[in-house]
């Protein structure tokens, strides 16, 4: 399932209960993701929707799709594959890594949260919790056997793409993933609002 292409929310047979979550908490560092196809000076190009930064310069409006895409594919590993950040003075998202640092790293910023940080197995843990609570033991065992042979990263994908899930199962899981993306995006929006309120 490609969450970077946009967030879609079906009406699943089962929904998370109040306060119920499958994803373990990952703290977000201050001052300290969708991997970009970098163009020109390192900016990723999107439709032309602009506002002004703190210095009055034209900057791009951050859409929900841009934000959830960055969170969905954020490696959250500056020393390795890199991480997505929010530039406070420029009011924009940008991607950076230790091997190719961005000049904005020297300015105030905060790192975006990640749906599945490199090496964390956060998606795998969430999926295993999800199937234990939502699906019958017989189906759990089938998925566990599949994962032993081909890995959990494929077990949570649609059969058509080489994974293990039927359409209705993929819809249930996608709903949970989208809820988590929306929750993380809301955290970022709240943090941006807090920072701008202090300016």
TAMO-V246834 format. One record per residue. N is the residue number from 1. PSI is psi in whole degrees, 0 to 359 (NA if undefined). OMEGA is omega in degrees with one decimal (999 if undefined). D_FIRST is the distance of its C-alpha to the first C-alpha in Angstrom with 1 decimal. Layout:
BEGIN
n->N psi->PSI omega->OMEGA d_first->D_FIRST
n->N psi->PSI omega->OMEGA d_first->D_FIRST
END
This chain:
BEGIN
n->1 psi->131 omega->-178.1 d_first->0.0
n->2 psi->101 omega->-179.0 d_first->3.8
n->3 psi->345 omega->-176.7 d_first->6.2
n->4 psi->341 omega->-177.0 d_first->9.0
n->5 psi->359 omega->-178.7 d_first->9.5
n->6 psi->159 omega->-176.4 d_first->10.9
n->7 psi->124 omega->174.4 d_first->11.0
n->8 psi->140 omega->-174.9 d_first->11.2
n->9 psi->100 omega->177.7 d_first->12.9
n->10 psi->175 omega->173.9 d_first->13.7
n->11 psi->95 omega->-173.0 d_first->16.8
n->12 psi->160 omega->176.7 d_first->15.8
n->13 psi->328 omega->-179.0 d_first->18.6
n->14 psi->137 omega->177.6 d_first->18.8
n->15 psi->156 omega->176.7 d_first->18.7
n->16 psi->142 omega->177.1 d_first->19.5
n->17 psi->173 omega->-178.9 d_first->23.2
n->18 psi->126 omega->179.3 d_first->25.2
n->19 psi->3 omega->-176.1 d_first->24.9
n->20 psi->133 omega->177.8 d_first->22.4
n->21 psi->149 omega->-179.6 d_first->19.6
n->22 psi->344 omega->-171.6 d_first->17.6
n->23 psi->129 omega->175.1 d_first->17.2
n->24 psi->150 omega->-178.5 d_first->20.2
n->25 psi->137 omega->173.0 d_first->22.0
n->26 psi->118 omega->-178.1 d_first->22.0
n->27 psi->151 omega->178.5 d_first->25.0
n->28 psi->129 omega->-179.4 d_first->25.0
n->29 psi->145 omega->174.5 d_first->27.8
n->30 psi->136 omega->-177.6 d_first->30.1
n->31 psi->341 omega->179.9 d_first->31.6
n->32 psi->NA omega->999 d_first->29.7
n->33 psi->261 omega->-160.7 d_first->16.9
n->34 psi->116 omega->177.0 d_first->13.8
n->35 psi->131 omega->-171.0 d_first->16.0
n->36 psi->157 omega->161.6 d_first->18.2
n->37 psi->109 omega->-170.1 d_first->19.7
n->38 psi->140 omega->-177.0 d_first->23.1
n->39 psi->134 omega->174.5 d_first->25.8
n->40 psi->245 omega->-174.3 d_first->29.5
n->41 psi->13 omega->178.8 d_first->30.4
n->42 psi->354 omega->178.4 d_first->26.9
n->43 psi->142 omega->172.5 d_first->25.8
n->44 psi->133 omega->-172.8 d_first->22.5
n->45 psi->136 omega->-179.3 d_first->23.4
n->46 psi->174 omega->174.8 d_first->22.1
n->47 psi->149 omega->-172.4 d_first->24.0
n->48 psi->94 omega->175.5 d_first->27.5
n->49 psi->116 omega->-168.0 d_first->27.8
n->50 psi->156 omega->170.3 d_first->30.3
n->51 psi->196 omega->179.6 d_first->32.4
n->52 psi->145 omega->177.9 d_first->34.9
n->53 psi->187 omega->-174.8 d_first->34.7
n->54 psi->345 omega->178.7 d_first->37.4
n->55 psi->7 omega->179.4 d_first->39.7
n->56 psi->5 omega->179.1 d_first->39.4
n->57 psi->149 omega->-179.7 d_first->37.3
n->58 psi->132 omega->178.7 d_first->34.7
n->59 psi->162 omega->-173.0 d_first->31.1
n->60 psi->137 omega->174.4 d_first->27.8
n->61 psi->136 omega->-179.6 d_first->26.6
n->62 psi->112 omega->179.1 d_first->23.4
n->63 psi->163 omega->177.2 d_first->21.0
n->64 psi->321 omega->-179.3 d_first->18.4
n->65 psi->318 omega->176.7 d_first->15.7
n->66 psi->316 omega->-175.1 d_first->17.3
n->67 psi->312 omega->179.4 d_first->17.7
n->68 psi->328 omega->176.8 d_first->14.2
n->69 psi->317 omega->178.7 d_first->12.9
n->70 psi->318 omega->179.4 d_first->15.6
n->71 psi->319 omega->-177.0 d_first->15.0
n->72 psi->326 omega->-174.9 d_first->11.3
n->73 psi->26 omega->179.7 d_first->12.3
n->74 psi->114 omega->176.9 d_first->15.9
n->75 psi->333 omega->-179.8 d_first->17.3
n->76 psi->43 omega->-177.5 d_first->20.2
n->77 psi->82 omega->-175.3 d_first->22.5
n->78 psi->322 omega->-178.0 d_first->25.3
n->79 psi->344 omega->-178.3 d_first->27.3
n->80 psi->252 omega->-176.4 d_first->24.4
n->81 psi->349 omega->176.2 d_first->21.4
n->82 psi->182 omega->178.7 d_first->22.4
n->83 psi->155 omega->174.1 d_first->21.4
n->84 psi->139 omega->-179.4 d_first->21.0
n->85 psi->161 omega->172.3 d_first->24.1
n->86 psi->121 omega->177.1 d_first->25.9
n->87 psi->118 omega->-176.5 d_first->29.3
n->88 psi->311 omega->179.6 d_first->31.7
n->89 psi->329 omega->-177.8 d_first->34.5
n->90 psi->348 omega->179.9 d_first->32.3
n->91 psi->49 omega->-178.2 d_first->29.9
n->92 psi->161 omega->174.0 d_first->26.9
n->93 psi->146 omega->173.5 d_first->23.8
n->94 psi->160 omega->-177.6 d_first->24.2
n->95 psi->138 omega->-178.2 d_first->22.9
n->96 psi->159 omega->174.5 d_first->25.3
n->97 psi->160 omega->-176.8 d_first->26.0
n->98 psi->324 omega->-178.4 d_first->29.3
n->99 psi->340 omega->177.4 d_first->29.6
n->100 psi->67 omega->-175.6 d_first->29.2
n->101 psi->147 omega->177.2 d_first->30.4
n->102 psi->142 omega->178.5 d_first->30.4
n->103 psi->333 omega->-179.5 d_first->33.8
n->104 psi->351 omega->176.4 d_first->32.3
n->105 psi->335 omega->-178.6 d_first->31.9
n->106 psi->354 omega->-179.1 d_first->35.7
n->107 psi->169 omega->179.3 d_first->35.3
n->108 psi->138 omega->-179.7 d_first->34.1
n->109 psi->169 omega->164.6 d_first->30.4
n->110 psi->150 omega->-179.3 d_first->27.9
n->111 psi->137 omega->176.7 d_first->24.7
n->112 psi->151 omega->172.7 d_first->21.5
n->113 psi->167 omega->-179.0 d_first->19.7
n->114 psi->138 omega->175.1 d_first->16.5
n->115 psi->323 omega->-175.2 d_first->13.5
n->116 psi->79 omega->-178.4 d_first->13.8
n->117 psi->146 omega->179.4 d_first->17.1
n->118 psi->130 omega->175.3 d_first->18.0
n->119 psi->359 omega->-174.8 d_first->19.6
n->120 psi->335 omega->-174.0 d_first->19.0
n->121 psi->30 omega->-176.8 d_first->16.5
n->122 psi->317 omega->178.3 d_first->15.9
n->123 psi->318 omega->179.3 d_first->12.3
n->124 psi->313 omega->-179.9 d_first->13.8
n->125 psi->317 omega->-179.7 d_first->16.8
n->126 psi->317 omega->-179.3 d_first->15.1
n->127 psi->319 omega->-179.3 d_first->13.1
n->128 psi->322 omega->174.5 d_first->16.5
n->129 psi->317 omega->-177.7 d_first->18.3
n->130 psi->311 omega->-176.9 d_first->16.1
n->131 psi->330 omega->178.3 d_first->16.6
n->132 psi->325 omega->-175.9 d_first->20.3
n->133 psi->338 omega->-171.6 d_first->21.0
n->134 psi->328 omega->-171.8 d_first->19.1
n->135 psi->156 omega->-176.4 d_first->19.1
n->136 psi->153 omega->178.8 d_first->22.3
n->137 psi->324 omega->-179.6 d_first->23.6
n->138 psi->321 omega->179.0 d_first->23.4
n->139 psi->324 omega->176.0 d_first->19.6
n->140 psi->315 omega->-178.7 d_first->19.5
n->141 psi->321 omega->177.7 d_first->21.6
n->142 psi->315 omega->-179.5 d_first->19.6
n->143 psi->323 omega->177.7 d_first->16.5
n->144 psi->320 omega->177.6 d_first->18.9
n->145 psi->319 omega->177.3 d_first->20.4
n->146 psi->314 omega->-177.6 d_first->17.2
n->147 psi->326 omega->177.9 d_first->16.5
n->148 psi->326 omega->-178.0 d_first->20.1
n->149 psi->320 omega->-169.8 d_first->19.7
n->150 psi->355 omega->177.1 d_first->16.4
n->151 psi->151 omega->-179.1 d_first->15.3
n->152 psi->333 omega->179.9 d_first->13.2
n->153 psi->330 omega->175.5 d_first->10.5
n->154 psi->330 omega->-178.5 d_first->9.9
n->155 psi->331 omega->-178.1 d_first->11.1
n->156 psi->11 omega->178.8 d_first->8.3
n->157 psi->164 omega->177.2 d_first->5.9
n->158 psi->148 omega->177.3 d_first->7.0
n->159 psi->322 omega->-177.5 d_first->10.5
n->160 psi->335 omega->-179.9 d_first->10.4
n->161 psi->17 omega->-179.4 d_first->8.6
n->162 psi->7 omega->-179.5 d_first->11.1
n->163 psi->202 omega->-173.1 d_first->9.7
n->164 psi->353 omega->-169.9 d_first->11.7
n->165 psi->140 omega->170.3 d_first->10.3
n->166 psi->167 omega->-177.3 d_first->12.0
n->167 psi->312 omega->-176.3 d_first->10.9
n->168 psi->327 omega->177.6 d_first->12.8
n->169 psi->319 omega->179.1 d_first->11.7
n->170 psi->324 omega->178.1 d_first->8.0
n->171 psi->317 omega->178.6 d_first->9.6
n->172 psi->315 omega->-178.1 d_first->11.8
n->173 psi->319 omega->179.2 d_first->9.5
n->174 psi->323 omega->178.2 d_first->7.5
n->175 psi->316 omega->179.7 d_first->11.1
n->176 psi->316 omega->179.1 d_first->12.2
n->177 psi->315 omega->-179.8 d_first->9.9
n->178 psi->323 omega->176.6 d_first->10.9
n->179 psi->318 omega->-180.0 d_first->14.4
n->180 psi->320 omega->176.5 d_first->14.6
n->181 psi->317 omega->179.8 d_first->13.6
n->182 psi->322 omega->178.7 d_first->16.3
n->183 psi->315 omega->179.9 d_first->18.7
n->184 psi->321 omega->177.7 d_first->18.5
n->185 psi->321 omega->178.3 d_first->18.9
n->186 psi->324 omega->176.3 d_first->21.8
n->187 psi->316 omega->-179.6 d_first->23.4
n->188 psi->314 omega->179.3 d_first->23.3
n->189 psi->319 omega->-179.9 d_first->24.8
n->190 psi->321 omega->-179.6 d_first->27.4
n->191 psi->318 omega->177.5 d_first->28.3
n->192 psi->315 omega->179.8 d_first->28.8
n->193 psi->320 omega->178.5 d_first->31.0
n->194 psi->315 omega->179.7 d_first->33.0
n->195 psi->316 omega->-178.7 d_first->33.6
n->196 psi->331 omega->177.6 d_first->34.7
n->197 psi->335 omega->179.6 d_first->36.9
n->198 psi->344 omega->-175.9 d_first->38.7
n->199 psi->NA omega->999 d_first->39.3
END
